[in-house]
């Protein structure tokens, strides 16, 4: 597994153009969602694909209609 599969808090902050403290909250929220689904998470990092799906950058249209 390469480092490209995960985003660090700094990457999230840069991608969303927010502060690092807010990016920590985003990562914690997304990791909580994944944990509730039964996935193992890494503190301070988020799966890049999941991040893109949950933000408006790469999610599919069907998923967006559900929200």
Backbone as CSV, one residue per row, in Angstrom:
resi,resn,N_x,N_y,N_z,CA_x,CA_y,CA_z,C_x,C_y,C_z
1,UNK,0.854,-1.175,0.000,0.000,0.000,0.000,0.899,1.237,0.000
2,UNK,0.599,2.159,-0.879,1.423,3.358,-0.962,0.811,4.492,-0.159
3,UNK,1.609,5.497,0.081,1.155,6.667,0.837,0.099,7.456,0.067
4,UNK,-0.016,7.214,-1.238,-0.982,7.934,-2.050,-2.414,7.499,-1.748
5,UNK,-2.582,6.377,-1.073,-3.921,5.895,-0.729,-4.523,6.683,0.424
6,UNK,-3.693,7.364,1.190,-4.162,8.102,2.351,-3.753,9.562,2.260
7,UNK,-4.599,10.398,2.826,-4.298,11.822,2.905,-4.018,12.159,4.350
8,UNK,-3.004,12.973,4.576,-2.711,13.477,5.909,-3.536,14.738,6.137
9,UNK,-3.552,15.181,7.378,-4.321,16.370,7.723,-3.869,17.570,6.891
10,UNK,-2.577,17.680,6.659,-2.053,18.786,5.858,-2.612,18.754,4.441
11,UNK,-2.753,17.548,3.884,-3.311,17.395,2.539,-4.778,17.814,2.508
12,UNK,-5.526,17.412,3.528,-6.946,17.772,3.613,-7.088,19.285,3.742
13,UNK,-6.275,19.898,4.588,-6.320,21.353,4.775,-6.031,22.068,3.461
14,UNK,-5.042,21.596,2.747,-4.679,22.215,1.468,-5.789,22.013,0.433
15,UNK,-6.333,20.813,0.369,-7.377,20.490,-0.616,-8.647,21.305,-0.378
16,UNK,-9.034,21.480,0.886,-10.259,22.207,1.210,-10.020,23.694,1.454
17,UNK,-8.746,24.099,1.482,-8.357,25.476,1.762,-8.912,25.928,3.113
18,UNK,-8.617,25.103,4.135,-9.045,25.392,5.506,-7.835,25.280,6.429
19,UNK,-8.026,25.662,7.684,-6.930,25.563,8.660,-6.680,24.093,9.019
20,UNK,-5.510,23.844,9.584,-5.183,22.481,10.003,-6.109,22.001,11.109
21,UNK,-6.509,22.906,12.008,-7.386,22.487,13.098,-8.745,22.055,12.562
22,UNK,-9.246,22.748,11.553,-10.521,22.340,10.961,-10.353,21.043,10.172
23,UNK,-9.222,20.894,9.510,-8.954,19.666,8.759,-8.911,18.462,9.702
24,UNK,-8.375,18.641,10.913,-8.395,17.562,11.903,-9.829,17.135,12.203
25,UNK,-10.725,18.108,12.346,-12.125,17.786,12.611,-12.751,17.020,11.457
26,UNK,-12.426,17.409,10.239,-12.949,16.711,9.060,-12.442,15.278,9.036
27,UNK,-11.149,15.100,9.258,-10.562,13.754,9.249,-11.177,12.901,10.360
28,UNK,-11.351,13.473,11.545,-11.964,12.729,12.649,-13.383,12.310,12.303
29,UNK,-14.150,13.200,11.691,-15.536,12.891,11.325,-15.581,11.760,10.295
30,UNK,-14.741,11.858,9.275,-14.733,10.835,8.235,-14.241,9.496,8.783
31,UNK,-13.225,9.541,9.653,-12.740,8.301,10.263,-13.795,7.676,11.169
32,UNK,-14.583,8.489,11.836,-15.675,7.975,12.672,-16.709,7.265,11.805
33,UNK,-17.050,7.856,10.667,-17.989,7.226,9.738,-17.468,5.866,9.283
34,UNK,-16.188,5.826,8.924,-15.594,4.564,8.479,-15.546,3.544,9.608
35,UNK,-15.204,3.998,10.799,-15.147,3.116,11.957,-16.526,2.527,12.262
36,UNK,-17.555,3.350,12.160,-18.919,2.879,12.396,-19.351,1.833,11.366
37,UNK,-18.720,1.885,10.180,-19.017,0.896,9.143,-18.171,-0.368,9.301
38,UNK,-17.288,-0.358,10.302,-16.477,-1.533,10.577,-15.076,-1.515,10.000
39,UNK,-14.669,-0.406,9.430,-13.331,-0.305,8.859,-12.321,0.102,9.927
40,UNK,-11.092,-0.311,9.739,-9.987,0.115,10.586,-9.501,1.455,10.058
41,UNK,-9.291,2.408,10.956,-8.851,3.737,10.534,-7.501,4.065,11.160
42,UNK,-6.852,5.062,10.584,-5.567,5.533,11.077,-5.743,6.979,11.513
43,UNK,-5.453,7.258,12.760,-5.614,8.607,13.299,-4.756,9.595,12.507
44,UNK,-5.360,10.707,12.116,-4.626,11.740,11.393,-4.533,11.517,9.908
45,UNK,-5.129,10.419,9.414,-5.121,10.139,7.979,-6.505,9.667,7.557
46,UNK,-6.816,9.909,6.293,-8.097,9.466,5.759,-7.863,8.842,4.386
47,UNK,-8.615,7.818,4.102,-8.534,7.173,2.796,-8.878,8.202,1.723
48,UNK,-8.007,8.348,0.747,-8.181,9.370,-0.293,-9.483,9.174,-1.065
49,UNK,-9.805,7.947,-1.425,-11.018,7.675,-2.191,-12.264,8.048,-1.383
50,UNK,-12.281,7.698,-0.107,-13.430,8.029,0.739,-13.569,9.543,0.898
51,UNK,-12.445,10.222,1.072,-12.468,11.684,1.173,-13.079,12.292,-0.076
52,UNK,-12.658,11.821,-1.233,-13.166,12.371,-2.481,-14.646,12.070,-2.669
53,UNK,-15.085,10.894,-2.216,-16.500,10.547,-2.325,-17.354,11.411,-1.403
54,UNK,-16.885,11.657,-0.199,-17.674,12.389,0.794,-17.652,13.902,0.554
55,UNK,-16.645,14.390,-0.124,-16.651,15.795,-0.516,-17.200,15.841,-1.938
56,UNK,-17.394,16.994,-2.455,-18.037,17.111,-3.769,-17.076,16.865,-4.927
57,UNK,-15.887,16.394,-4.672,-14.878,16.307,-5.720,-14.973,15.094,-6.615
58,UNK,-15.454,13.947,-6.083,-15.370,12.741,-6.896,-16.500,11.757,-6.626
59,UNK,-17.487,12.124,-5.853,-18.576,11.209,-5.544,-19.451,10.970,-6.749
60,UNK,-20.118,9.816,-6.771,-21.002,9.553,-7.900,-22.345,10.238,-7.676
61,UNK,-23.093,10.458,-8.731,-24.347,11.195,-8.678,-25.381,10.492,-7.813
62,UNK,-25.438,9.169,-7.882,-26.395,8.397,-7.088,-26.174,8.636,-5.599
63,UNK,-24.920,8.658,-5.185,-24.596,8.877,-3.772,-25.012,10.285,-3.342
64,UNK,-24.846,11.267,-4.213,-25.202,12.635,-3.881,-26.705,12.808,-3.764
65,UNK,-27.480,12.045,-4.529,-28.935,12.130,-4.453,-29.435,11.635,-3.111
66,UNK,-28.740,10.644,-2.514,-29.145,10.095,-1.224,-29.008,11.112,-0.111
67,UNK,-28.068,12.013,-0.223,-27.824,12.988,0.833,-28.756,14.106,0.619
